Amino acid sequence: MTILDDTDRRILLALDRDARATVAQLALDLGLARGTVHSRLERLAADGVLRANSTRLDPARVGLPMRALVTAGVQQSEFAGLVEDIERIPEVVECLGISGDSDLLIQIAARDADHVYDITQRIMHCRGIRGTSTSIVLRELLGYRMDHLLR
């Protein structure tokens, strides 16, 4: 696991404010050498600290304004093949293994309620799925955030 120092945190906070900032701009804004910023970003990317830029994309902007959370029970012996099947459903934006009554929490992006139904039917046909329950997201009250953890 990568341990972030103060310089890493400052760089990540600056990137959170402006994801398109250049290495030169970050270096200037933070009072660091360009080589330092560049090497830190390379290391953070290689260590998996930085997620893909597409995670910042608003699904509504690509025609998928409805979000839903699908919980699913899984036949554990089918788990490996299941992940491959779910990965093939383009509307699945996140899939988490969870504890509790369900085994998976799957976030999907859809055009409308009929599309949600279609997607959940495709999820039901994935290997190992025993059953699902779907909740429609009515409003995002607090979006995914990380900046407060860097301070």
C-alpha positions as CSV (number, residue, x, y, z in Angstrom):
1,M,0.0,0.0,0.0
2,T,1.3,3.4,-0.9
3,I,1.8,5.8,2.0
4,L,1.1,9.4,0.9
5,D,3.3,12.1,2.3
6,D,2.5,15.9,2.4
7,T,3.9,16.5,-1.1
8,D,1.7,13.7,-2.6
9,R,-1.3,15.1,-0.8
10,R,-0.7,18.6,-2.1
11,I,-0.3,17.3,-5.6
12,L,-3.5,15.2,-5.4
13,L,-5.5,18.1,-3.9
14,A,-4.3,20.4,-6.7
15,L,-5.4,17.8,-9.3
16,D,-8.7,17.4,-7.6
17,R,-9.3,21.1,-8.1
18,D,-8.1,21.0,-11.7
19,A,-7.8,17.5,-13.2
20,R,-6.4,19.0,-16.4
21,A,-3.5,20.9,-14.8
22,T,-0.2,20.3,-16.5
23,V,2.9,19.1,-14.6
24,A,4.4,22.6,-15.2
25,Q,1.3,24.3,-13.8
26,L,1.2,22.1,-10.8
27,A,4.9,22.6,-10.1
28,L,4.4,26.4,-10.4
29,D,1.3,26.5,-8.2
30,L,2.8,24.2,-5.5
31,G,6.4,25.6,-5.6
32,L,7.9,22.3,-6.6
33,A,10.3,21.2,-9.3
34,R,8.7,19.8,-12.4
35,G,10.7,16.6,-12.1
36,T,9.4,16.1,-8.6
37,V,5.7,16.6,-9.7
38,H,6.3,14.3,-12.7
39,S,7.9,11.5,-10.8
40,R,5.3,11.7,-8.0
41,L,2.5,11.5,-10.6
42,E,4.1,8.5,-12.3
43,R,4.6,6.7,-9.0
44,L,1.0,7.4,-7.9
45,A,-0.4,6.2,-11.2
46,A,1.8,3.0,-11.2
47,D,0.8,2.3,-7.6
48,G,-2.9,2.6,-8.5
49,V,-3.5,5.6,-6.3
50,L,-4.9,7.6,-9.3
51,R,-8.1,6.3,-10.8
52,A,-9.0,6.6,-14.5
53,N,-10.2,10.0,-15.6
54,S,-13.4,8.5,-16.8
55,T,-14.6,8.0,-13.2
56,R,-15.2,11.8,-13.1
57,L,-17.6,11.6,-16.0
58,D,-21.2,12.4,-15.3
59,P,-23.3,9.5,-16.8
60,A,-26.2,11.9,-17.5
61,R,-23.9,13.8,-19.9
62,V,-23.6,10.7,-22.1
63,G,-27.4,10.0,-22.1
64,L,-27.7,7.9,-19.0
65,P,-29.3,10.2,-16.4
66,M,-30.9,7.5,-14.2
67,R,-28.8,5.7,-11.7
68,A,-29.7,2.5,-9.7
69,L,-28.1,0.4,-7.1
70,V,-28.5,-3.4,-7.6
71,T,-27.7,-5.8,-4.8
72,A,-27.2,-9.4,-5.7
73,G,-26.8,-12.7,-4.0
74,V,-24.1,-14.9,-5.6
75,Q,-23.4,-18.6,-5.8
76,Q,-19.8,-18.4,-4.5
77,S,-18.5,-21.2,-6.7
78,E,-19.4,-19.1,-9.8
79,F,-17.8,-15.9,-8.6
80,A,-14.8,-15.7,-11.0
81,G,-17.0,-16.1,-14.1
82,L,-19.6,-13.8,-12.7
83,V,-17.2,-10.8,-12.6
84,E,-16.3,-11.4,-16.2
85,D,-20.0,-11.5,-17.2
86,I,-20.8,-8.3,-15.2
87,E,-17.8,-6.5,-16.8
88,R,-19.4,-7.1,-20.2
89,I,-22.5,-5.0,-19.3
90,P,-21.5,-1.5,-20.4
91,E,-24.0,0.3,-18.1
92,V,-22.4,-1.2,-15.0
93,V,-20.2,1.6,-13.6
94,E,-19.2,-0.1,-10.4
95,C,-19.3,-3.5,-8.8
96,L,-18.4,-4.0,-5.1
97,G,-18.1,-7.2,-3.1
98,I,-20.0,-6.5,0.2
99,S,-20.8,-8.2,3.4
100,G,-24.3,-8.6,4.8
101,D,-27.4,-10.0,3.2
102,S,-26.1,-9.5,-0.3
103,D,-22.8,-10.3,-1.9
104,L,-22.5,-7.6,-4.5
105,L,-23.5,-3.9,-4.8
106,I,-23.7,-3.0,-8.5
107,Q,-24.1,0.6,-9.6
108,I,-25.7,1.1,-13.0
109,A,-26.4,4.1,-15.3
110,A,-29.5,4.0,-17.5
111,R,-31.7,6.1,-19.8
112,D,-34.9,5.5,-17.9
113,A,-36.8,2.9,-15.8
114,D,-37.3,0.5,-18.8
115,H,-33.6,0.6,-19.4
116,V,-32.9,-0.2,-15.7
117,Y,-35.2,-3.2,-16.0
118,D,-33.3,-4.4,-19.1
119,I,-29.9,-4.0,-17.4
120,T,-31.1,-5.9,-14.3
121,Q,-32.4,-8.7,-16.5
122,R,-28.9,-8.9,-18.1
123,I,-27.4,-9.0,-14.6
124,M,-29.8,-11.8,-13.6
125,H,-28.4,-13.9,-16.5
126,C,-24.8,-13.6,-15.3
127,R,-23.2,-16.8,-14.0
128,G,-23.9,-17.3,-10.3
129,I,-26.5,-14.7,-9.7
130,R,-29.2,-16.1,-7.3
131,G,-31.3,-13.0,-7.0
132,T,-31.2,-9.2,-7.1
133,S,-32.9,-6.2,-5.6
134,T,-32.9,-2.8,-7.2
135,S,-33.1,0.7,-5.8
136,I,-33.4,3.8,-8.0
137,V,-31.2,6.8,-7.0
138,L,-33.6,9.7,-6.6
139,R,-31.0,12.4,-5.9
140,E,-27.3,12.5,-5.1
141,L,-27.0,14.2,-1.7
142,L,-23.3,13.8,-1.3
143,G,-21.2,12.8,-4.3
144,Y,-18.1,10.6,-4.2
145,R,-15.4,12.6,-2.6
146,M,-11.8,12.1,-1.4
147,D,-10.4,15.6,-1.0
148,H,-11.3,15.8,2.7
149,L,-9.2,12.6,3.3
150,L,-6.1,14.4,1.9
151,R,-6.2,17.3,4.4
